[in-house]
Amino acid sequence: MANVLVVVGSPRKGGNTEILASHIAEGAASSGASVETIHLGDLVIRECDGCHACWRGRPCSKDDDMRAVYAKIAACESLVFGTPVYWYGPTALMKAFVDRFVYFNCEANRSMVRGKRTAVAIVLEETHEETWRPVVEFFRKSLAYLEMDLAETIVVPGVGEKGAIRREPQRLDEAHRLGGRLATGR
Ligand SMILES: Cc1cc2nc3c(=O)[nH]c(=O)nc-3n(C[C@H](O)[C@H](O)[C@H](O)COP(=O)(O)O)c2cc1C
């Protein structure tokens, strides 16, 4: 059974990212996947400071919740990154999370993520492509560098206030189908 890890990078509980991510999760689960959703706002994930202990075969020097999340990332078959746009980038929570992927940027740990199927889910208030495109590029380039497979991207612009995405049922259906594809590998 496919194992899908969904990462919610918005600090706003019940917000648009969480709703979008939940539809991906439900789509994956309804296609038979085992799904776990984690909320970065519930965890303590400190910044990477580039000490590179991980590159010398040691655990990450930051003894925080990311140590457990590393194991979840290694174990999953598909990984979903969900974030709103915050000042033309991902949230600070999501950026700190991705910074900690330095852990996988060495030969000993790379095999834990190499080829892993990923999806990116982005929400934002504005509607211009130039607002969200750099965020997609941030993920595309970072995941390519890590030899991960960015298989799916969903961007929902024009959703500002909490829950506004519920007025976009077609986009939520799209997210559900995306989750199904992650589960089946198709
Ligand atoms: C600190 C902050 C910065 C934001 N920056 C942008 C931005 O640059 N462009 C944009 O379109 N929306 C921006 N927004 C709006 C959010 O992307 C939007 O409200 C989104 O739906 C929030 O998702 P959430 O409900 O999952 O938290 C910002 C919101 C906050 C709180």
PDBQT file of the ligand as one rigid body, heavy atoms in Angstrom, charges set to zero:
ROOT
HETATM    1  C1  LIG A 201       2.676  36.978   6.354  1.00  0.00    +0.000 C 
HETATM    2  C2  LIG A 201       1.810  36.838   5.129  1.00  0.00    +0.000 A 
HETATM    3  C3  LIG A 201       2.332  37.124   3.882  1.00  0.00    +0.000 A 
HETATM    4  C4  LIG A 201       1.554  36.953   2.745  1.00  0.00    +0.000 A 
HETATM    5  N1  LIG A 201       2.113  37.250   1.524  1.00  0.00    +0.000 NA
HETATM    6  C5  LIG A 201       1.376  37.063   0.393  1.00  0.00    +0.000 A 
HETATM    7  C6  LIG A 201       1.925  37.352  -0.889  1.00  0.00    +0.000 A 
HETATM    8  O1  LIG A 201       3.066  37.764  -1.037  1.00  0.00    +0.000 OA
HETATM    9  N2  LIG A 201       1.136  37.156  -1.970  1.00  0.00    +0.000 N 
HETATM   10  C7  LIG A 201      -0.150  36.694  -1.873  1.00  0.00    +0.000 A 
HETATM   11  O2  LIG A 201      -0.801  36.512  -2.899  1.00  0.00    +0.000 OA
HETATM   12  N3  LIG A 201      -0.684  36.402  -0.667  1.00  0.00    +0.000 NA
HETATM   13  C8  LIG A 201       0.037  36.588   0.459  1.00  0.00    +0.000 A 
HETATM   14  N4  LIG A 201      -0.498  36.299   1.695  1.00  0.00    +0.000 N 
HETATM   15  C9  LIG A 201      -1.880  35.751   1.750  1.00  0.00    +0.000 C 
HETATM   16  C10 LIG A 201      -1.897  34.226   1.891  1.00  0.00    +0.000 C 
HETATM   17  O3  LIG A 201      -1.126  33.585   0.890  1.00  0.00    +0.000 OA
HETATM   18  C11 LIG A 201      -3.346  33.734   1.818  1.00  0.00    +0.000 C 
HETATM   19  O4  LIG A 201      -4.123  34.362   2.808  1.00  0.00    +0.000 OA
HETATM   20  C12 LIG A 201      -3.442  32.247   1.964  1.00  0.00    +0.000 C 
HETATM   21  O5  LIG A 201      -4.741  31.811   1.654  1.00  0.00    +0.000 OA
HETATM   22  C13 LIG A 201      -3.079  31.796   3.367  1.00  0.00    +0.000 C 
HETATM   23  O6  LIG A 201      -3.162  30.391   3.441  1.00  0.00    +0.000 OA
HETATM   24  P1  LIG A 201      -3.614  29.649   4.790  1.00  0.00    +0.000 P 
HETATM   25  O7  LIG A 201      -5.084  29.951   4.962  1.00  0.00    +0.000 OA
HETATM   26  O8  LIG A 201      -3.335  28.227   4.543  1.00  0.00    +0.000 OA
HETATM   27  O9  LIG A 201      -2.766  30.208   5.877  1.00  0.00    +0.000 OA
HETATM   28  C14 LIG A 201       0.224  36.492   2.852  1.00  0.00    +0.000 A 
HETATM   29  C15 LIG A 201      -0.310  36.212   4.122  1.00  0.00    +0.000 A 
HETATM   30  C16 LIG A 201       0.465  36.397   5.249  1.00  0.00    +0.000 A 
HETATM   31  C17 LIG A 201      -0.148  36.110   6.607  1.00  0.00    +0.000 C 
ENDROOT
TORSDOF 0
